[in-house]
Amino acid sequence: MKKDKNIKFYYSSNQGMFDIMFKKIFITLICFSFLFLATACQAEKESTMPDKPLKIALNMTAKELYDTNPEYKAFQEADAQPMGVTFQGYDFPRYKEPTVIIKYPNGELSIDGVMSVLAYDDDKQANYKLSKINLGFLFNHKVSGISDENAYKK
């Protein structure tokens, strides 16, 4: 009879450990579920694209660039690099690319479908004029009516 009690005790103690382990796993899964749910509910709000074109002039500082285009604040981007260099500019969502107007001494150039603007800014110099301004844009000759060959002729 004593042997039966030992088997029963062994079985009940293992059953209790299983119940405790199951509860811990279940509680952990519930916590992770709430964590993922909370993260999923924090979606970024969608920024509306301004109707006004983005304006860039030669010999601008980063502050002047951003002050000239305050309605594009949601799209501003700065990428700090080693050695005191920061790439300043804008990054736009796909299918919402604005028009950019580049002003220079003899006139201005308008470019549609700009996806990004990136300019070299030297943090070590006060009022550094942005240099090496890069525009990333999509060129669709079907929309503009200009082929690559005609673009070189014009």
VOBA-1610 file (N, C-alpha, C; in pm, whole numbers, padded with zeros to 5 digits, always signed):
BEGIN
Met+00081-00118+00000Met+00000+00000+00000Met+00086+00126+00000Lys+00196+00119+00071Lys+00285+00232+00077Lys+00336+00269-00062Lys+00358+00172-00144Lys+00407+00194-00280Lys+00306+00276-00360Asp+00178+00250-00341Asp+00074+00324-00412Asp+00074+00471-00372Lys+00095+00498-00243Lys+00098+00637-00196Lys+00215+00713-00260Asn+00329+00647-00272Asn+00445+00712-00333Asn+00419+00746-00479Ile+00356+00656-00550Ile+00325+00681-00691Ile+00227+00798-00701Lys+00126+00797-00615Lys+00027+00904-00618Lys+00092+01038-00582Phe+00179+01040-00480Phe+00249+01161-00441Phe+00338+01211-00555Tyr+00411+01123-00620Tyr+00499+01159-00732Tyr+00417+01219-00845Tyr+00305+01157-00875Tyr+00219+01205-00983Tyr+00162+01343-00949Ser+00114+01362-00827Ser+00054+01489-00790Ser+00158+01601-00784Ser+00281+01573-00741Ser+00384+01677-00736Ser+00427+01717-00876Asn+00435+01622-00969Asn+00467+01656-01108Asn+00353+01733-01173Gln+00231+01697-01138Gln+00114+01767-01193Gln+00115+01912-01145Gly+00151+01934-01020Gly+00157+02070-00967Gly+00264+02154-01035Met+00379+02095-01062Met+00486+02167-01132Met+00444+02200-01274Phe+00372+02107-01338Phe+00324+02131-01474Phe+00225+02247-01475Asp+00136+02250-01375Asp+00038+02358-01367Asp+00106+02493-01348Ile+00206+02499-01263Ile+00279+02625-01239Ile+00351+02668-01366Met+00417+02576-01435Met+00490+02608-01558Met+00392+02654-01667Phe+00278+02588-01677Phe+00178+02625-01777Phe+00126+02766-01750Lys+00101+02798-01624Lys+00053+02931-01588Lys+00156+03038-01621Lys+00283+03011-01596Lys+00389+03108-01627Lys+00398+03132-01778Ile+00390+03025-01854Ile+00396+03039-02001Ile+00275+03116-02050Phe+00159+03084-01997Phe+00035+03150-02037Phe+00041+03300-02006Ile+00087+03336-01887Ile+00099+03477-01847Ile+00201+03548-01936Thr+00311+03483-01968Thr+00412+03542-02056Thr+00354+03569-02194Leu+00278+03475-02247Leu+00215+03494-02379Leu+00116+03609-02377Ile+00042+03622-02270Ile-00053+03733-02259Ile+00022+03867-02255Cys+00131+03873-02180Cys+00211+03997-02173Cys+00267+04035-02309Phe+00321+03936-02383Phe+00372+03965-02517Phe+00261+04007-02611Ser+00142+03951-02595Ser+00029+03990-02680Ser-00004+04136-02659Phe-00010+04179-02532Phe-00038+04319-02504Phe+00073+04410-02555Leu+00195+04366-02545Leu+00308+04443-02593Leu+00300+04465-02744Phe+00273+04359-02818Phe+00261+04371-02964Phe+00138+04451-03003Leu+00030+04437-02930Leu-00091+04513-02958Leu-00066+04662-02936Ala+00002+04696-02827Ala+00032+04837-02799Ala+00124+04896-02905Thr+00221+04818-02951Thr+00312+04865-03055Thr+00238+04885-03187Ala+00148+04795-03220Ala+00074+04804-03346Ala-00020+04923-03347Cys-00069+04964-03232Cys-00162+05076-03224Cys-00092+05211-03234Gln+00040+05213-03230Gln+00115+05338-03236Gln+00160+05368-03378Ala+00073+05351-03474Ala+00108+05377-03614Ala+00134+05526-03633Glu+00227+05555-03722Glu+00259+05695-03750Glu+00144+05760-03825Lys+00116+05884-03788Lys+00011+05954-03861Lys+00066+05996-03997Glu-00021+05997-04092Glu+00019+06028-04229Glu+00030+06179-04246Ser+00140+06224-04302Ser+00161+06366-04326Ser+00106+06402-04462Thr+00043+06518-04468Thr-00010+06562-04596Thr+00097+06644-04668Met+00102+06625-04798Met+00200+06695-04880Met+00151+06836-04909Pro+00230+06939-04880Pro+00189+07077-04909Pro+00172+07099-05059Asp+00084+07194-05092Asp+00060+07228-05233Asp+00173+07313-05290Lys+00241+07385-05206Lys+00349+07475-05247Lys+00475+07394-05279Pro+00548+07430-05385Pro+00672+07357-05415Pro+00782+07386-05312Leu+00871+07292-05296Leu+00988+07307-05208Leu+01088+07398-05280Lys+01140+07498-05209Lys+01231+07594-05273Lys+01373+07578-05218Ile+01467+07568-05309Ile+01608+07558-05274Ile+01683+07665-05353Ala+01771+07737-05286Ala+01854+07835-05354Ala+02000+07797-05333Leu+02082+07835-05426Leu+02226+07810-05411Leu+02278+07894-05295Asn+02380+07846-05228Asn+02444+07914-05115Asn+02350+07937-04996Met+02269+07837-04965Met+02183+07841-04847Met+02248+07764-04732Thr+02217+07804-04610Thr+02256+07723-04495Thr+02141+07624-04468Ala+02167+07525-04383Ala+02062+07428-04350Ala+01945+07499-04282Lys+01975+07596-04195Lys+01869+07671-04127Lys+01785+07748-04228Glu+01849+07811-04325Glu+01775+07885-04428Glu+01688+07791-04511Leu+01739+07674-04542Leu+01663+07575-04619Leu+01536+07537-04544Tyr+01551+07505-04416Tyr+01435+07464-04337Tyr+01341+07580-04308Asp+01395+07700-04287Asp+01310+07818-04261Asp+01233+07861-04385Thr+01289+07839-04503Thr+01222+07874-04628Thr+01105+07781-04656Asn+01111+07658-04605Asn+01010+07556-04634Asn+00950+07499-04506Pro+00886+07583-04421Pro+00835+07531-04293Pro+00723+07428-04309Glu+00648+07435-04418Glu+00539+07339-04438Glu+00589+07197-04468Tyr+00717+07183-04495Tyr+00776+07051-04521Tyr+00849+06996-04397Lys+00822+07051-04280Lys+00890+07010-04158Lys+00876+06860-04129Ala+00760+06803-04158Ala+00736+06660-04132Ala+00829+06570-04213Phe+00886+06622-04320Phe+00970+06541-04409Phe+01119+06569-04393Gln+01155+06657-04298Gln+01296+06690-04276Gln+01373+06569-04227Glu+01499+06565-04269Glu+01584+06454-04229Glu+01726+06504-04215Ala+01794+06458-04111Ala+01935+06491-04092Ala+02007+06363-04053Asp+02116+06336-04119Asp+02193+06214-04094Asp+02334+06253-04052Ala+02359+06250-03921Ala+02490+06289-03868Ala+02593+06180-03896Gln+02707+06221-03944Gln+02816+06130-03978Gln+02939+06164-03894Pro+03035+06076-03889Pro+03158+06107-03815Pro+03231+06228-03876Met+03319+06281-03802Met+03405+06392-03847Met+03328+06523-03865Gly+03213+06541-03795Gly+03142+06668-03797Gly+03066+06697-03924Val+03023+06595-03993Val+02947+06613-04117Val+02803+06565-04095Thr+02707+06642-04142Thr+02566+06601-04137Thr+02506+06620-04275Phe+02433+06519-04319Phe+02360+06532-04445Phe+02221+06583-04410Gln+02189+06703-04458Gln+02062+06768-04431Gln+01972+06750-04552Gly+01841+06748-04529Gly+01751+06742-04642Gly+01612+06695-04608Tyr+01549+06632-04707Tyr+01411+06587-04696Tyr+01399+06448-04757Asp+01304+06370-04703Asp+01274+06239-04757Asp+01123+06230-04771Phe+01074+06204-04892Phe+00931+06207-04918Phe+00876+06067-04942Pro+00749+06045-04904Pro+00689+05914-04926Pro+00663+05889-05074Arg+00663+05763-05109Arg+00639+05723-05250Arg+00499+05766-05291Tyr+00485+05808-05413Tyr+00360+05853-05476Tyr+00309+05985-05419Lys+00392+06056-05344Lys+00356+06189-05294Lys+00473+06284-05314Glu+00547+06264-05419Glu+00667+06343-05441Glu+00630+06486-05482Pro+00691+06586-05418Pro+00660+06724-05452Pro+00743+06775-05570Thr+00713+06897-05607Thr+00793+06969-05705Thr+00897+07050-05628Val+01019+07051-05679Val+01126+07129-05617Val+01169+07236-05716Ile+01181+07358-05666Ile+01229+07469-05748Ile+01366+07508-05697Ile+01464+07499-05784Ile+01601+07537-05751Ile+01628+07674-05812Lys+01657+07771-05727Lys+01684+07908-05774Lys+01834+07928-05783Tyr+01875+07985-05894Tyr+02016+08019-05916Tyr+02021+08157-05977Pro+02138+08220-05988Pro+02146+08362-06030Pro+02076+08395-06162Asn+02075+08304-06259Asn+02019+08335-06389Asn+01875+08288-06407Gly+01814+08232-06305Gly+01677+08183-06319Gly+01646+08074-06218Glu+01558+07984-06259Glu+01523+07874-06169Glu+01490+07750-06250Leu+01500+07635-06184Leu+01475+07506-06246Leu+01370+07435-06162Ser+01265+07385-06226Ser+01158+07315-06157Ser+01165+07166-06191Ile+01164+07082-06087Ile+01174+06937-06106Ile+01058+06871-06032Asp+00979+06791-06103Asp+00867+06719-06043Asp+00912+06581-05997Gly+00836+06523-05907Gly+00859+06386-05864Gly+00984+06365-05781Val+01022+06462-05700Val+01143+06450-05619Val+01116+06360-05499Met+01198+06257-05484Met+01181+06163-05374Met+01266+06201-05253Ser+01381+06264-05276Ser+01466+06302-05164Ser+01556+06419-05202Val+01593+06495-05101Val+01689+06605-05114Val+01794+06580-05007Leu+01920+06581-05047Leu+02027+06554-04951Leu+02142+06650-04980Ala+02185+06722-04876Ala+02291+06821-04893Ala+02397+06804-04785Tyr+02520+06831-04821Tyr+02636+06819-04731Tyr+02643+06942-04643Asp+02647+06921-04510Asp+02656+07031-04414Asp+02774+07004-04321Asp+02864+07101-04306Asp+02981+07087-04219Asp+02948+07149-04084Asp+02937+07064-03982Asp+02900+07110-03848Asp+03008+07193-03780Lys+03131+07183-03826Lys+03242+07254-03762Lys+03244+07401-03797Gln+03177+07439-03905Gln+03178+07579-03949Gln+03041+07641-03927Ala+03038+07757-03863Ala+02912+07828-03842Ala+02862+07883-03974Asn+02734+07879-03994Asn+02670+07930-04116Asn+02729+07872-04243Tyr+02758+07743-04240Tyr+02814+07674-04357Tyr+02709+07668-04468Lys+02748+07708-04585Lys+02658+07704-04701Lys+02652+07559-04752Leu+02532+07507-04764Leu+02515+07369-04807Leu+02585+07347-04941Ser+02652+07236-04951Ser+02719+07204-05077Ser+02681+07062-05117Lys+02710+07031-05239Lys+02683+06898-05293Lys+02537+06858-05267Ile+02445+06932-05322Ile+02303+06905-05305Ile+02261+06798-05407Asn+02207+06687-05356Asn+02163+06577-05441Asn+02011+06567-05437Leu+01951+06554-05555Leu+01807+06533-05565Leu+01785+06393-05621Gly+01701+06317-05555Gly+01660+06187-05608Gly+01520+06204-05663Phe+01501+06175-05791Phe+01369+06194-05849Phe+01344+06089-05956Leu+01217+06072-05988Leu+01177+05979-06092Leu+01153+06058-06220Phe+01209+06010-06327Phe+01187+06075-06457Phe+01107+05981-06543Asn+00989+06024-06580Asn+00901+05942-06663Asn+00881+06016-06795His+00948+05970-06901His+00941+06041-07029His+00801+06034-07090Lys+00719+05937-07051Lys+00583+05930-07102Lys+00498+06043-07046Val+00524+06081-06923Val+00450+06189-06860Val+00499+06324-06909Ser+00631+06341-06914Ser+00687+06471-06952Ser+00692+06491-07103Gly+00685+06382-07178Gly+00688+06393-07324Gly+00828+06413-07378Ile+00931+06398-07296Ile+01069+06418-07340Ile+01143+06284-07332Ser+01199+06242-07442Ser+01280+06120-07441Ser+01422+06158-07397Asp+01504+06059-07368Asp+01642+06087-07329Asp+01717+06158-07441Glu+01694+06118-07565Glu+01763+06182-07679Glu+01722+06328-07691Asn+01592+06357-07678Asn+01546+06495-07690Asn+01596+06581-07576Ala+01614+06521-07457Ala+01661+06597-07342Ala+01803+06649-07369Tyr+01889+06566-07431Tyr+02026+06610-07460Tyr+02027+06719-07568Lys+01933+06713-07661Lys+01927+06816-07767Lys+01882+06949-07712Lys+01790+06943-07613Lys+01735+07068-07557Lys+01829+07121-07452
//
